[in-house]
Amino acid sequence: MSTDAIVLLKEDHKEMRRLFKAFQDAEEGPASQRGKLVGQIVEALTVHTYLENEVMYPEVRKLLPDLEDDILESYEEHHVADVLCAELHAMTAEDEHFNAKTTVLIENVLHHVEEEEQEWFPKVREALGRKQLQEIGERMIALRADAPRKPTDPKAIKKAVDAVTA
C-alpha cells in the first residue's frame, strides 16, 4: 500500500465515485437502499474531508504559499459538502428533498475532485516530491482510524468550523 498522500486521496476519490454511481443506479429504488448508500457516502466524505483539512491542506499551505488561493477554495468546497452531509444525515430517504440534495452533493464533490486531480495535485506533486508526500500520507494514515465518521461528531464539527475561519 502506498503512503503517498496524493495516491491515498485519489483512492478515496475512486471509492466516492463508486458510491455516487451506486446511488445514481439506485435513485428510483427502495428508500432503504438509497438511505444506506447515502450513509456510506456521508461517512466516506466526513473521513476524507477531515484528513484533507487536518493534514494535507495545512501542510501544503505551509510549504507552498503560492497555492494559498487553491487551498482556501478547497476549504470552502469542503464546507459546502459538510453542510449537505449534515443535512442528509438528519434526513430520511423518504424526504422529498433527499434525492435532490444528494445529487447536489455529488455534483459539488465531483467538481472538487476534478479540480484537485487535474489542477491542484499535479502542482503539489511537482513542488513537494515523493518523500514529502509519503510523510504527509503517513500522517493521514495514522489519523484515519480516529477520524470522525458522522457529521455530528464533535471532531467533524470542529473541522468544519476551523476550515471556514482559517
Stockholm file with secondary structure:
# STOCKHOLM 1.0

chainA/1-166         MSTDAIVLLKEDHKEMRRLFKAFQDAEEGPASQRGKLVGQIVEALTVHTYLENEVMYPEVRKLLPDLEDDILESYEEHHVADVLCAELHAMTAEDEHFNAKTTVLIENVLHHVEEEEQEWFPKVREALGRKQLQEIGERMIALRADAPRKPTDPKAIKKAVDAVTA
#=GR chainA/1-166 SS CCCCHHHHHHHHHHHHHHHHHHHHHHTTSCHHHHHHHHHHHHHHHHHHHHHIIIIIHHHHHHHCGGGHHHHHHHHHHHHHHHHHHHHHHHSCTTSTTHHHHHHHHHHHHHHHHHHIIIIIHHHHHHHHHHHHHHHHHHHHHHHHTTSCSSTTSHHHHHHHHHHHHC
#=GC SS_cons         CCCCHHHHHHHHHHHHHHHHHHHHHHTTSCHHHHHHHHHHHHHHHHHHHHHIIIIIHHHHHHHCGGGHHHHHHHHHHHHHHHHHHHHHHHSCTTSTTHHHHHHHHHHHHHHHHHHIIIIIHHHHHHHHHHHHHHHHHHHHHHHHTTSCSSTTSHHHHHHHHHHHHC
//
